[in-house]
Amino acid sequence: MALIEDNSGPWRVGVLFSQTGVTSAIERTQLNATLLAIEEINASGGVLGRPIEPVMYDPVSDPKKFRSLAERLFQVDKIKLLFGCYMSSTRKAVLPVAEAHRGLLFYPTLYEGFEYSRHCIYTGAAPNQNSLQLARFLLSAYGNRFLFVGSNYIYPYESNRVMGDFVSQGKGKVLDEIYVPLYPEPKDFERVIDRIKKTSPDVIFSTVVGSGTAVLYGAYRASGFDPTRMPIASLTTSEAEVAEMGAEAAEGHITAAPFFETLSSSAARRFVTSFKEKYGADAPVTAGAEASYFQLHLAMRAVTKCGTDDPEQVLANLRDSEFDAPQGRVRIDPENNHTYLWPRIARLDRNGRFQAVWNPGVRVKPDPYCVVQSLDDWSVDELPLLHS
């Protein structure tokens, strides 16, 4: 007997973000933004008159837990759309599960690129939407001698490889590449500080993630280095990590992302205000949170259009779809399931708030394989730099 789709109950969606573990600070912002979007849609009548019901688990920042909980969501909870994952190791653990169950994973985190799955929608930045712009800016503003430091897992290795290519294109040099444990102790950064002292780079490019970020920035400050001359530049340091390290350790350092809490557009202000009203005035609002928010809205618009949460039909309705996200109007690229985004670069001020130093107002087509991009595509010399 054929199964008839139940059209009476809520739309159940899977939500997998860590509330504990090494990356819980940033993942909590993604969870909060997902729940905010669900609350907004439900408050306006739901999707086709039916509410959205999140089915949530805490995968504790552990790839194995991510995988087993994804299997539970698809097999036991019978969800079809899954929203989650921060670290690339967790995405790579979940993706085969989504593919096996013909589900659809929405992944709201910047990542190293060089991946495509028709069962994944990538709403965070690909390297041509953050690494490329950051490299060009740093080479122009600070110098060409780089020291790389990262956490010991896949994203930092791959991200450093991409950034290394851009640095060498700019006739720069990577002086050293150092990796620390994913769960580091203060002593793990002693070697990093020693190498900074010995090599005296122009820029420290950090792909340290999670709780180790605050330890690195704190060690840098305690050593008396000057961020106006030799900043830490990072793609993985967001408002969540700044909240953990404090404004003093954060001041002067640089991040590239499509969204910052300090953006002044009306869409950004509405999102940040709603987020803080729900989660508290001090709740950090990150680029990962913004992507989590708009991807839920995009997904449920597609469900509204096709009248089902069947992943194949949702995917067909997502292709080329656009949404006025807090960062600007975003669009899913039908060629690669990645998202057109708005690159920006910001420096942390004395209050630990990101202030834009480069905001060209250009929406960039995702090129996850960095096929067509070169450093020459972005000449910051021709763009007015913003001074905070």
Disulfide bonds with the S-S distance in Angstrom:
none
